[in-house]
Amino acid sequence: MGKAGKDHAIERAKTLVLQNLESIQISLIRCVDEGMIDLGNERYNEILGLIEEAHLADNRDELQEVIIRSRAYERDIAAWLARRGRTTVSIAWPSI
């Protein structure tokens, strides 16, 4: 695969990562709006940081690091929601 193909694959993966993070963000906002407490906006701020890092990632290694951290964060949010009787759907993360 040439450089253009690799760049295109990274951009597609970045788009999917951003969509996934925004989905988690929307779910988190909805739960907080319904009365669940996110002390100090910790979870919300973490998701904003991951979204920013994904936007700034310009190579495979940087994006892969964001994906790894995002997957761990997704698990943390799912556990947080489960403790409050909420369920989540697993998200498909890109492999690059």
C-alpha positions in Angstrom: 0.0 0.0 0.0 1.4 3.4 -1.0 1.6 6.4 1.2 -1.7 7.8 -0.1 -3.4 4.5 0.7 -2.0 4.5 4.3 -3.0 8.1 4.8 -6.5 7.3 3.6 -6.7 4.3 6.0 -5.6 6.4 8.9 -8.2 9.1 8.1 -11.0 6.4 7.9 -9.8 5.0 11.2 -9.7 8.5 12.7 -13.2 9.2 11.6 -14.5 6.0 13.2 -12.6 6.7 16.4 -14.1 10.2 16.6 -17.6 8.8 15.9 -17.1 6.2 18.7 -15.9 8.8 21.1 -18.8 11.1 20.3 -21.2 8.2 20.8 -19.7 7.6 24.3 -19.9 11.4 25.0 -23.6 11.5 24.0 -24.4 8.5 26.2 -22.5 10.1 29.1 -24.3 13.4 28.7 -27.7 11.7 28.6 -27.0 9.8 31.8 -25.7 12.9 33.6 -28.8 14.8 32.4 -30.9 12.0 34.0 -29.3 12.5 37.3 -26.2 10.4 37.4 -23.3 12.3 38.9 -19.9 12.7 37.2 -17.9 14.3 40.0 -15.9 17.2 38.8 -16.9 16.3 35.2 -14.0 13.7 35.3 -15.5 11.4 32.7 -16.7 14.2 30.5 -13.3 15.9 30.6 -11.5 12.6 29.8 -13.7 12.1 26.7 -13.0 15.6 25.6 -9.2 14.9 25.9 -9.5 11.8 23.9 -11.5 13.5 21.2 -8.8 16.3 21.0 -6.0 13.7 20.8 -7.8 11.8 18.0 -8.2 15.1 16.1 -4.5 15.8 16.5 -3.3 12.2 15.7 -1.5 12.4 12.3 0.1 9.0 12.1 -0.6 5.3 12.9 1.2 5.2 16.2 -0.5 8.3 17.6 -3.9 7.1 16.5 -3.3 3.5 17.9 -2.5 5.0 21.3 -5.8 6.9 21.3 -7.6 3.7 20.3 -6.0 1.8 23.2 -6.9 4.5 25.7 -10.4 4.9 24.3 -11.1 1.2 24.5 -10.0 1.2 28.1 -12.2 4.3 28.8 -15.1 2.6 27.1 -14.8 -0.3 29.5 -14.6 2.1 32.5 -17.7 4.0 31.4 -19.6 0.7 30.9 -18.7 -0.4 34.4 -19.7 3.0 35.8 -23.0 2.8 34.0 -23.6 -0.9 35.0 -23.2 0.0 38.7 -26.1 2.4 38.2 -28.2 -0.2 36.4 -27.5 0.9 32.8 -26.3 -1.2 30.0 -24.2 -0.3 27.0 -23.5 -1.7 23.6 -19.9 -2.7 22.7 -18.3 -0.4 20.1 -16.3 -1.7 17.2 -12.9 0.0 17.1 -10.7 0.1 14.0 -7.6 -1.9 13.7 -4.9 0.0 11.9 
